[in-house]
Amino acid sequence: TLAIIDGMIVRVGEDRFIVPTANVINSFQPTEQQKSSVFGSGEMVVFQGRTLPLFHLRHLFDLSQSSDDPLVLVLEADGRKIGVTVDELLGHQQIVIKSLGAALGRVPGITGGAVLPDGKIGLILDIAGLYKLTESKMPAVAATPEPVAA
C-alpha cells in the first residue's frame, strides 16, 4: 500500500523532519515577550492570546545544537495544541511514507520516513505520538510545594 501525505519539511540542526500539514496551524518567529518559563510546567509560548506548552525537537529527540533563534510551529491533534521549535522551514510537498521497519517502527512521535528530493532522509512526525512524548518529558507538577528547611 502506498501512502502519501502533504508535509512541511523542517530542519532541526542537521536533521530533517516532515510535519503533516493537516496538523500545522501556524508558524512564527516568537518575541521574547511571547516566551516564558513556568515553574513545574516548562516553557510556554503565547499564540493568538493563548498560552501553549513549548517543546524543542532537538531536546525531545536528543539532537545536536541548533539555532539560537528558532521558529515555532503551532501543531494540533485531537483538539490539543502545542508549540514546537524548528530551525528552518525548508518547504512543502507531497511525501511518500516509508515504513521504518520493526526496529525503528516504535519510536514515540515518529510515524515513518521519506526520502527527500535532496536525497536525505526525513522522519515523519506523528503529532498525537509527539504529545505523549512531550507529556513524558514535562516535569511533574507538585500538588503542594515541599517545605524549605530553614
N, C-alpha and C positions, 0 to 999 in steps of 0.2 A: 504494500500500500504506500502510495506517495502522498505525503502531507506537505502542504505549502502554506506559509503564513506571511502576512505583511509584517515586516520587522524594522525597527530602528536600530541601526548598528552604532554602538558606542565604544569608546576606548577608555580603559582604566589602566594606567601605566602602559605596559606593552601588550596587554591582553585586550581581546575583543569580545564583546557580548552583544547579543541580539535581544531586544525587548519587543515583545509582540505589541504592535501599535494599538491594538484594541485595549491594552492596559495603560497606555500613556495618556495622561490628562493634559500635561503641560511640561515645558522645560523653561528654566530661568536661571539667571545669574543672581544669587541671593546677596543682599547687602548685609553688613554686619548687624543692622537693626532687625533683620528678619531671622537671624540665627541666635539660638540661646542654648544653654545647658540647664537642665532641671535636675536637681538632686534626686537621685533614685530613679529617674526616668531617662537619662541620657540626653542626647542632643535633640533639639526641636528646630523647626523652621516654620515661619508664618507664610501661608499661601492663601491669598484672597480672604484675609481676615480670619483664617482658621489655622490653629497650631497643629502641625503634623510631626510625628516622630521622624527623625532624620538618621539615615544609615549610610555608611560609606562602603561601597562594594569592595574596595581594597581591604577593609577590615573584615568583612564577612567571609571573604574567600582567601584571606592571608596573602594578598598580592604585594608586589613591590611598591615602593613610594610612588605616589602620583602627584598631580598638580596641587599647588598650594591655593589655587583659585578655581575649585571645581564648579561645575554646573549641577543643578538639582533637577532630577526628573521626578515629577509627581505621578505616582503609579496607583492604580486602583484595581482591586479584585475582590469579589464577594462583598462589595459595598464598603470596603475599608481602603483608606488612602495612607500612603507613606511617601516621604521624600527620600530619594536615593541619589548619592553623588556620583558623578562620572567626570572624566577629564575632558572628553570631547564627543560631540555628535558627529559621526562620520557619514551618515546618510540613511536613506530609507529605501528598501527594496523588498521584493518577494523572495522568501527564503525557503529552500527545500530542507525539511527537517530530516536529520540523520540520527539514528539511534546511537547511543554511546556504548552499547553493549552491557553485559551483565556486571562487569567490574565497576564501571562508572555510571551505570544507569540509575543508581540510587543516591546520587549526590543531592542533598537538600537544596532547593532553589534553582536547580538546573533540570531542564526537560529534554535536552538533546543538543545536537551540534550542527554546524553547517560549514561548508567550505565557502569562503567569501571570494569576491571577484579578484582580490589581490593574492589569492592562494592561501591565506591564513585561515586558521580555524576560529570560528566564533561559537561560544557557548550560548544556548538559548535559555533565557531566564524563565522560570516558572514562577509567576508573581505570587500565586497562592502559597507555593512552597517557600518562597522568599519570606513571606510573612511569618511562617513557622520558624524559619532560621533566625529572623530578627527577634522573635519572642525569646528564643533560647539565648540570644546574646544580650538581651536587656537585663540590667541589674534588677534584682527583686526589690520591690518597694516594701519597706517595713511598715507594719500596721502602727506601731508606736516606736518612737526613737529610743535607742538604748541610752540609759543614764550615763553621764560622763563622770568619771571619778574625779574628785577634787584634789 
